[in-house]
Amino acid sequence: MVKYICETCQKTFAQKGHLEDHNNRKRPCKKENTIEALVEKKVQEALSKTNEGAVKIDTTPTTIMQSNQMDYSKKSREELIAICKEKNIKGYSGKKKDEIVTLLQSSNTPILQNQVIVPSQPTNQLTFIEVCAGCGGLSSGFIEAGFKPLLINEINKTFCKTLKTNHPGVNVVDGSMVDLDLKLYKGRVDVLQGGVPCQAFSQAGERQGLDDPRGKLIVQFNKLINDCEPRVFVVENVKGLTTHNKGETLKGILKLFENSGKYKVYTKVLNAKDYEVPQKRERILIVGVKSTISLPFTYPEKSGKNVLLKDVLTNVPPSPGVVYPEHKAAVMKLVPQGGCWVNLPKNIQETYMGEKGLAAGGGKRGIARRLAMNEHSLTLTTSPCQKQTERCHPIETRPLNVREYARIQTFPDSYVFEGSVGNQYKQIGNAVPVKLAHAMAKQIKNFLEQV
């Protein structure tokens, strides 16, 4: 479809007459390069796209199948590379645009290989749809609070196996959230939620924000909001989002989520340790509420119960885990509970940290870190033995094992994690702690039951 573009502000129009009206305004447009303008442009582009997939109605009125007919030839090479990254397709490096198109087409599969189940009649039970679900921390908290999952989406196949194992009978859809079309859920879902990928905003990595293709999934999530129009939506992200680009990135995202007044948007940074999780883990929870709901949303109050590692690291079921090489084990034996590299003898510090590491001085308290039973765990990452974020068992000289990781993230012992040991650590380390998710779910449930 032909698009007409304003040469000054780069805004696109579906019809030539609309462009002419735009150019003939009393106030001429100006070139915009703020983060808000960039985000606004992206969402308008996303929302203007019609469903490019062909829809086939099954004989059962509640089942819809979709197939992908995306025309990659109309994309730029940079856009094609971004799609490859988002879909985890390798082999695009050094290739020309036509070659990347062929690569994407060869790997193209139906949008959703699973059936998309839409209830034929509204249910009295509160419902949710989740994207970027990971291994199921957020969804587990909502299910435990009494919500019914209509669809849970995750792109990682191993993570999906974990979801299907632990949520039998639930409609788990493996594939990219970019390929989801939730229009058929309009008016049928109470909450749309997701841990939209946070790597682009993480303080532990290169905080590229919306310049990273994964950051642009925020725009796709907003498209899904407009597709199904939930009463409430929830986005979980890292605390670093609040300060990225001096706060301008968050401002742009909140403006995006407001959708020209359709939603009231709230934000708050919650620490998991305040909700019976034995871990210091700060995350921003963005909550959007339909503007037609007059009742203001409030976040859950802190729990009065303080859970520490000593409360969860006893009688833990046996499980696999990584081990230290002999030379590192010798170093970690010298670290007391709650200590780190600064507690090592000077000669060991020099060897372990290196000259540059020592010269850097303060901070770095995650290096050679041994946890303490009478404290909360530091934030779990995707591995318990990365140099900058060591998570050594408080008493034994070894990294935390898989089930200990799960205990700290408040998963029940019955929760099964599929895949290799490294993959299990990754799933758990990226998850929303179940009890934090449950606290949010209960608060949202109480809120919706009042309106």
C-alpha positions in Angstrom: 0.0 0.0 0.0 1.4 3.5 -1.0 2.2 5.7 1.9 2.5 9.5 1.7 5.3 11.0 3.9 5.7 14.6 5.1 9.2 15.6 4.2 9.5 17.9 7.3 8.3 15.7 10.2 8.3 12.3 8.4 4.8 11.5 9.5 3.1 9.0 7.2 -0.5 9.1 5.7 -2.6 6.5 4.0 -4.2 9.0 1.6 -2.8 11.9 -0.4 -5.6 14.2 0.7 -4.6 13.7 4.3 -1.0 14.7 3.5 -2.3 17.8 1.8 -4.5 18.8 4.8 -1.4 18.2 7.0 0.7 20.5 4.8 -2.0 23.2 4.7 -2.3 23.6 8.4 -2.0 27.2 9.9 0.8 26.0 12.0 3.4 24.3 9.9 5.0 21.1 11.2 8.5 21.1 12.6 11.2 18.5 12.5 11.0 16.4 15.6 13.7 14.3 17.0 12.7 13.9 20.7 12.3 10.4 22.1 8.5 11.0 22.4 8.3 11.8 18.8 10.3 8.8 17.8 8.1 6.5 19.9 4.9 8.2 18.7 6.0 7.6 15.1 6.7 4.0 15.7 3.4 3.3 17.4 1.5 5.0 14.6 3.3 2.9 12.1 2.5 -0.2 14.1 -1.1 0.6 14.5 -1.6 1.5 10.9 -0.7 -1.9 9.7 -3.6 -4.2 8.9 -3.5 -7.8 9.7 -1.2 -9.2 7.0 -2.1 -12.8 7.9 -4.9 -14.8 6.3 -7.5 -15.8 8.9 -9.3 -19.1 8.6 -12.3 -19.8 10.8 -12.5 -23.4 12.1 -15.7 -25.3 12.4 -15.5 -24.8 16.1 -16.6 -21.1 16.8 -13.9 -20.7 19.4 -10.8 -21.7 17.4 -8.9 -19.5 14.9 -5.8 -20.4 12.9 -3.5 -17.8 11.3 -0.8 -18.0 8.7 2.0 -15.5 8.0 2.1 -13.6 4.7 4.6 -10.9 5.7 6.1 -9.2 2.6 9.8 -8.9 3.6 10.7 -7.3 0.2 9.2 -4.0 1.3 11.5 -3.8 4.4 14.8 -2.1 4.5 18.0 -4.2 5.1 18.2 -2.7 8.7 14.6 -3.7 9.4 15.2 -7.2 8.1 18.2 -7.6 10.3 16.1 -6.4 13.3 13.5 -9.1 12.4 16.2 -11.7 12.2 17.5 -10.7 15.7 14.0 -10.7 17.2 13.2 -14.2 15.7 16.7 -15.6 16.7 17.5 -16.3 13.0 21.2 -16.5 12.4 23.3 -16.2 9.2 22.3 -12.7 8.1 25.7 -11.1 8.7 27.3 -9.9 5.5 24.3 -10.7 3.3 22.6 -8.4 0.9 18.9 -7.4 1.3 17.6 -10.0 -1.2 19.6 -12.7 0.5 18.2 -11.8 3.9 14.7 -11.9 2.5 15.4 -15.4 1.2 16.7 -16.4 4.6 13.6 -15.1 6.4 11.3 -16.7 3.9 13.0 -20.1 4.2 12.6 -19.9 8.0 9.0 -18.6 7.7 6.4 -20.7 9.5 2.7 -20.1 10.3 2.3 -17.2 12.7 1.0 -19.4 15.5 1.4 -23.1 15.1 -0.9 -23.6 18.1 -4.6 -22.9 18.1 -5.6 -19.5 19.4 -8.5 -20.3 21.7 -11.1 -17.6 22.2 -13.9 -18.3 24.6 -17.2 -18.3 22.9 -18.9 -16.7 25.9 -17.4 -14.3 28.4 -16.4 -16.0 31.6 -17.1 -14.8 35.2 -13.5 -15.6 36.1 -11.0 -12.8 35.6 -8.8 -13.6 32.6 -5.3 -12.7 31.3 -3.1 -13.0 28.3 0.7 -12.9 28.7 3.4 -12.4 26.2 7.2 -12.8 26.7 6.2 -15.2 29.5 9.6 -16.7 30.2 9.3 -19.8 32.3 6.1 -18.6 34.0 6.9 -16.7 37.2 4.4 -13.9 36.4 1.7 -16.2 35.1 2.1 -18.6 38.1 1.4 -15.7 40.4 -1.8 -14.7 38.5 -3.1 -18.2 38.2 -2.5 -18.7 42.0 -4.5 -15.5 42.6 -7.5 -16.9 40.6 -7.0 -15.6 37.1 -7.7 -17.7 34.1 -5.0 -17.7 31.3 -6.5 -17.4 27.8 -3.1 -17.4 26.1 0.5 -17.5 27.2 3.1 -16.6 24.6 6.9 -17.2 24.6 9.4 -17.3 21.8 11.9 -19.6 23.4 11.0 -23.2 22.7 12.6 -24.6 25.8 10.9 -22.0 28.0 7.6 -23.1 26.3 8.2 -26.7 27.3 8.6 -25.5 30.9 5.3 -23.6 30.6 3.4 -26.5 29.1 4.8 -28.9 31.7 3.7 -26.7 34.6 0.5 -25.3 33.1 -1.2 -28.4 31.6 -4.3 -27.5 29.6 -3.3 -23.9 29.2 -3.1 -22.4 25.7 0.7 -21.9 25.4 1.6 -20.4 22.1 5.3 -20.7 21.1 6.4 -18.0 18.7 7.2 -14.3 18.4 4.8 -11.7 20.0 5.3 -9.8 16.8 3.2 -12.5 15.0 0.3 -12.3 17.5 -3.1 -10.9 16.5 -5.3 -10.4 19.5 -8.2 -8.6 17.9 -10.4 -11.6 18.5 -9.9 -11.3 22.2 -11.3 -7.7 22.2 -13.7 -7.3 25.1 -12.9 -10.8 26.4 -9.7 -10.3 28.4 -9.2 -8.4 31.7 -5.4 -8.2 31.8 -2.7 -8.1 29.2 0.7 -8.5 30.7 4.3 -9.3 29.9 7.9 -9.1 30.9 8.7 -7.3 27.6 12.5 -8.0 27.0 14.5 -5.8 29.2 18.1 -6.4 28.0 18.0 -3.1 26.0 17.5 -1.2 29.3 19.5 -3.3 31.7 22.0 -1.6 33.9 24.2 -4.7 33.6 24.6 -4.3 29.9 24.8 -1.7 27.2 21.7 0.4 27.9 20.7 1.1 24.3 17.0 1.4 25.0 14.8 1.9 21.9 17.8 1.8 19.6 18.0 -2.0 20.4 15.5 -4.1 18.3 14.4 -5.7 21.5 13.5 -2.3 22.9 11.1 -1.8 20.0 9.0 -4.7 21.3 7.5 -2.1 23.6 5.8 -0.7 20.5 4.6 -4.1 19.5 3.1 -4.6 23.0 1.2 -1.4 22.6 -0.2 -2.7 19.4 -1.5 -5.7 21.3 -3.1 -3.4 23.8 -5.0 -1.7 21.0 -5.9 -5.1 19.5 -7.6 -6.6 22.5 -8.3 -3.5 24.7 -7.8 -5.1 28.1 -9.2 -3.4 31.2 -5.7 -3.4 32.7 -2.3 -4.0 31.3 1.0 -4.7 33.2 4.6 -4.5 32.0 7.5 -5.7 34.1 10.9 -4.3 33.4 14.3 -3.5 35.0 14.7 -0.5 37.3 17.2 0.9 34.8 14.3 1.9 32.6 13.6 4.7 35.0 16.9 6.5 34.4 17.7 5.5 30.8 18.4 8.6 28.7 17.8 10.7 31.8 14.2 9.4 32.1 13.2 10.4 28.6 12.8 6.8 27.4 10.3 6.1 30.1 8.4 9.3 29.4 8.1 8.3 25.8 6.9 4.8 26.7 4.3 6.1 29.1 3.0 8.6 26.5 2.8 5.7 24.1 0.8 3.5 26.5 -1.6 6.3 27.2 -2.9 5.9 23.6 -4.2 9.5 23.4 -6.2 9.2 26.6 -7.5 5.7 26.3 -5.5 4.6 29.3 -4.3 6.0 32.6 -0.8 4.8 33.2 0.9 4.3 36.6 4.5 3.3 37.5 6.3 2.2 40.6 9.5 0.4 41.4 8.9 -2.5 43.7 11.5 -4.5 45.6 10.7 -8.2 45.7 12.1 -8.5 49.3 9.1 -6.5 50.5 6.7 -9.2 49.3 8.0 -12.3 51.0 10.8 -13.0 48.5 14.2 -13.7 50.1 16.0 -11.5 47.4 16.7 -7.9 46.8 15.3 -7.5 43.3 14.0 -4.1 42.1 11.7 -4.0 39.1 9.5 -1.3 37.6 5.8 -2.3 37.2 3.9 -0.2 34.7 0.2 -0.6 35.0 -2.3 0.8 32.6 -6.0 1.2 33.4 -8.8 2.0 30.9 -9.8 5.7 31.2 -13.4 4.7 31.5 -12.6 3.3 35.0 -12.7 6.2 37.5 -11.2 4.3 40.4 -7.5 5.1 40.8 -5.1 2.1 40.9 -2.8 1.6 43.9 0.1 -0.8 44.2 0.2 -3.6 46.8 1.3 -2.7 50.3 4.5 -4.2 51.6 4.1 -7.5 53.4 5.0 -7.5 57.1 6.8 -10.8 56.7 10.6 -10.6 56.1 11.8 -13.8 54.5 15.6 -14.5 54.5 17.8 -17.1 53.0 17.8 -19.2 56.2 14.0 -19.6 55.7 14.3 -21.1 52.2 17.8 -22.8 52.0 16.9 -25.7 54.2 15.7 -29.2 53.1 16.0 -28.2 49.5 15.4 -31.1 47.1 18.5 -32.4 45.4 19.2 -30.8 42.0 22.0 -30.3 39.5 24.2 -27.2 39.5 27.4 -25.8 38.3 30.7 -26.3 40.3 33.7 -24.2 40.8 37.0 -25.2 39.3 39.6 -26.2 41.9 41.5 -22.8 41.9 38.3 -20.8 42.3 37.0 -23.0 45.1 40.2 -22.4 47.0 39.6 -18.7 46.7 35.9 -18.8 47.7 36.7 -20.9 50.8 38.4 -17.8 52.2 35.3 -15.6 51.9 33.0 -15.4 54.9 29.2 -15.2 54.8 28.1 -11.9 53.4 31.7 -11.2 52.3 33.3 -10.7 48.9 36.7 -10.0 47.3 37.5 -7.3 49.9 37.7 -10.0 52.6 40.4 -11.9 50.8 44.1 -11.6 51.8 45.9 -8.9 49.9 48.0 -11.2 47.9 44.9 -13.2 46.8 43.1 -10.0 46.0 45.9 -9.1 43.6 45.8 -12.5 41.9 42.0 -12.8 41.7 41.1 -9.2 40.8 44.1 -8.4 38.6 45.9 -5.1 38.6 43.2 -3.2 36.7 40.5 -4.6 38.9 42.2 -3.5 42.0 43.0 -0.1 40.6 39.3 0.5 39.9 38.8 0.6 43.7 35.3 0.7 45.2 32.1 -1.0 44.2 32.2 -4.5 42.6 30.8 -6.1 45.7 29.4 -8.9 43.6 32.8 -10.3 42.8 33.7 -13.4 44.9 30.4 -12.8 46.8 29.3 -15.3 49.3 25.6 -14.9 50.4 24.6 -14.9 54.1 21.9 -16.9 55.7 20.6 -14.0 57.8 20.3 -11.7 54.8 18.4 -11.5 51.5 20.0 -12.8 48.4 21.4 -10.3 46.0 19.5 -10.2 42.7 19.8 -13.5 40.9 21.1 -13.4 37.3 21.1 -16.0 34.6 24.1 -17.7 36.1 25.3 -18.1 39.7 29.0 -17.8 39.0 29.6 -14.9 36.7 32.6 -12.9 37.9 30.7 -9.7 38.5 27.7 -11.3 40.1 28.9 -14.3 42.1 26.2 -16.1 44.1 28.1 -18.6 46.3 26.1 -20.7 48.8 26.2 -19.2 52.3 27.7 -22.3 54.0 28.9 -24.6 51.3 31.7 -23.5 48.9 29.8 -23.9 45.6 27.4 -21.8 43.5 23.7 -22.0 44.3 22.1 -25.0 42.5 19.0 -25.0 40.4 16.4 -25.8 43.1 18.0 -23.2 45.4 17.7 -20.6 42.7 14.0 -21.6 42.3 13.4 -21.4 46.1 14.9 -17.8 46.1 12.6 -16.9 43.2 9.7 -18.4 45.2 8.8 -21.2 42.7 7.3 -24.3 44.4 9.5 -27.4 44.6 7.1 -29.1 42.3 7.8 -26.6 39.5 9.7 -28.3 36.7 12.3 -26.5 34.5 13.0 -28.1 31.2 16.3 -28.0 29.3 20.0 -28.0 30.2 21.3 -26.9 33.6 22.5 -23.7 32.1 19.1 -23.1 30.5 17.3 -23.8 33.8 19.5 -21.1 35.5 18.6 -18.7 32.7 14.9 -19.3 33.0 14.8 -18.9 36.8 17.2 -15.9 36.8 15.0 -14.0 34.3 11.7 -14.8 36.0 9.4 -12.6 38.0 9.4 -13.9 41.6 6.2 -15.8 42.0 5.3 -14.1 45.3 5.8 -10.7 43.8 3.6 -11.6 40.9 1.0 -13.0 43.3 1.0 -9.7 45.3 0.4 -7.7 42.1 -2.3 -10.2 40.9 -4.2 -10.0 44.1 -4.1 -6.2 44.0 -5.3 -6.1 40.4 -8.1 -8.7 41.2 -9.3 -6.6 44.1 -9.2 -3.5 42.0 -11.2 -5.0 39.1 -13.8 -6.5 41.5 -14.6 -3.0 42.7 -15.2 -1.4 39.3 
